Amino acid sequence: MKKLSIREVRKELAQLDELMSRESEVVVTRRGQPIARLLPLRSAKRMPSHAELRTSMPRLKKSSAKHVRAERNER
């Protein structure tokens, strides 16, 4: 974590990408008091494809129509 004053942040703003790659977190201060915290963005999680979801789901031993009909008959 690096602490920078507002004046230092203004000087470093042109190289903000380099600063964030070097530091995991930057705290911006005004008169020694923290006023902001800069954090790098998390990488977006990839959404699984429909095919991957279908293969990961357990298969029913009997078809859903038979299962629904059996539950209806129990009522």
MODELLER restraints for C-alpha pairs under 7 A, 6 or more apart:
rsr = mdl.restraints
at = mdl.atoms
rsr.add(forms.Gaussian(group=physical.xy_distance, feature=features.Distance(at['CA:1:A'], at['CA:23:A']), mean=6.33, stdev=0.5))
rsr.add(forms.Gaussian(group=physical.xy_distance, feature=features.Distance(at['CA:1:A'], at['CA:24:A']), mean=6.27, stdev=0.5))
rsr.add(forms.Gaussian(group=physical.xy_distance, feature=features.Distance(at['CA:1:A'], at['CA:25:A']), mean=4.80, stdev=0.5))
rsr.add(forms.Gaussian(group=physical.xy_distance, feature=features.Distance(at['CA:1:A'], at['CA:26:A']), mean=5.64, stdev=0.5))
rsr.add(forms.Gaussian(group=physical.xy_distance, feature=features.Distance(at['CA:2:A'], at['CA:23:A']), mean=6.78, stdev=0.5))
rsr.add(forms.Gaussian(group=physical.xy_distance, feature=features.Distance(at['CA:2:A'], at['CA:25:A']), mean=6.44, stdev=0.5))
rsr.add(forms.Gaussian(group=physical.xy_distance, feature=features.Distance(at['CA:2:A'], at['CA:26:A']), mean=4.85, stdev=0.5))
rsr.add(forms.Gaussian(group=physical.xy_distance, feature=features.Distance(at['CA:2:A'], at['CA:27:A']), mean=6.15, stdev=0.5))
rsr.add(forms.Gaussian(group=physical.xy_distance, feature=features.Distance(at['CA:3:A'], at['CA:26:A']), mean=5.82, stdev=0.5))
rsr.add(forms.Gaussian(group=physical.xy_distance, feature=features.Distance(at['CA:3:A'], at['CA:27:A']), mean=4.72, stdev=0.5))
rsr.add(forms.Gaussian(group=physical.xy_distance, feature=features.Distance(at['CA:3:A'], at['CA:28:A']), mean=5.97, stdev=0.5))
rsr.add(forms.Gaussian(group=physical.xy_distance, feature=features.Distance(at['CA:3:A'], at['CA:29:A']), mean=6.93, stdev=0.5))
rsr.add(forms.Gaussian(group=physical.xy_distance, feature=features.Distance(at['CA:4:A'], at['CA:27:A']), mean=6.21, stdev=0.5))
rsr.add(forms.Gaussian(group=physical.xy_distance, feature=features.Distance(at['CA:4:A'], at['CA:28:A']), mean=5.06, stdev=0.5))
rsr.add(forms.Gaussian(group=physical.xy_distance, feature=features.Distance(at['CA:4:A'], at['CA:29:A']), mean=6.04, stdev=0.5))
rsr.add(forms.Gaussian(group=physical.xy_distance, feature=features.Distance(at['CA:5:A'], at['CA:28:A']), mean=5.52, stdev=0.5))
rsr.add(forms.Gaussian(group=physical.xy_distance, feature=features.Distance(at['CA:5:A'], at['CA:29:A']), mean=4.67, stdev=0.5))
rsr.add(forms.Gaussian(group=physical.xy_distance, feature=features.Distance(at['CA:5:A'], at['CA:30:A']), mean=5.87, stdev=0.5))
rsr.add(forms.Gaussian(group=physical.xy_distance, feature=features.Distance(at['CA:6:A'], at['CA:28:A']), mean=6.22, stdev=0.5))
rsr.add(forms.Gaussian(group=physical.xy_distance, feature=features.Distance(at['CA:6:A'], at['CA:29:A']), mean=6.20, stdev=0.5))
rsr.add(forms.Gaussian(group=physical.xy_distance, feature=features.Distance(at['CA:6:A'], at['CA:30:A']), mean=6.21, stdev=0.5))
rsr.add(forms.Gaussian(group=physical.xy_distance, feature=features.Distance(at['CA:20:A'], at['CA:40:A']), mean=6.50, stdev=0.5))
rsr.add(forms.Gaussian(group=physical.xy_distance, feature=features.Distance(at['CA:24:A'], at['CA:39:A']), mean=6.59, stdev=0.5))
rsr.add(forms.Gaussian(group=physical.xy_distance, feature=features.Distance(at['CA:24:A'], at['CA:40:A']), mean=6.83, stdev=0.5))
rsr.add(forms.Gaussian(group=physical.xy_distance, feature=features.Distance(at['CA:25:A'], at['CA:38:A']), mean=5.78, stdev=0.5))
rsr.add(forms.Gaussian(group=physical.xy_distance, feature=features.Distance(at['CA:25:A'], at['CA:39:A']), mean=5.04, stdev=0.5))
rsr.add(forms.Gaussian(group=physical.xy_distance, feature=features.Distance(at['CA:26:A'], at['CA:37:A']), mean=5.72, stdev=0.5))
rsr.add(forms.Gaussian(group=physical.xy_distance, feature=features.Distance(at['CA:26:A'], at['CA:38:A']), mean=5.02, stdev=0.5))
rsr.add(forms.Gaussian(group=physical.xy_distance, feature=features.Distance(at['CA:26:A'], at['CA:39:A']), mean=6.76, stdev=0.5))
rsr.add(forms.Gaussian(group=physical.xy_distance, feature=features.Distance(at['CA:27:A'], at['CA:34:A']), mean=6.42, stdev=0.5))
rsr.add(forms.Gaussian(group=physical.xy_distance, feature=features.Distance(at['CA:27:A'], at['CA:36:A']), mean=5.81, stdev=0.5))
rsr.add(forms.Gaussian(group=physical.xy_distance, feature=features.Distance(at['CA:27:A'], at['CA:37:A']), mean=4.46, stdev=0.5))
rsr.add(forms.Gaussian(group=physical.xy_distance, feature=features.Distance(at['CA:27:A'], at['CA:38:A']), mean=6.28, stdev=0.5))
rsr.add(forms.Gaussian(group=physical.xy_distance, feature=features.Distance(at['CA:28:A'], at['CA:34:A']), mean=5.74, stdev=0.5))
rsr.add(forms.Gaussian(group=physical.xy_distance, feature=features.Distance(at['CA:28:A'], at['CA:35:A']), mean=5.83, stdev=0.5))
rsr.add(forms.Gaussian(group=physical.xy_distance, feature=features.Distance(at['CA:28:A'], at['CA:36:A']), mean=5.06, stdev=0.5))
rsr.add(forms.Gaussian(group=physical.xy_distance, feature=features.Distance(at['CA:28:A'], at['CA:37:A']), mean=6.10, stdev=0.5))
rsr.add(forms.Gaussian(group=physical.xy_distance, feature=features.Distance(at['CA:29:A'], at['CA:35:A']), mean=5.43, stdev=0.5))
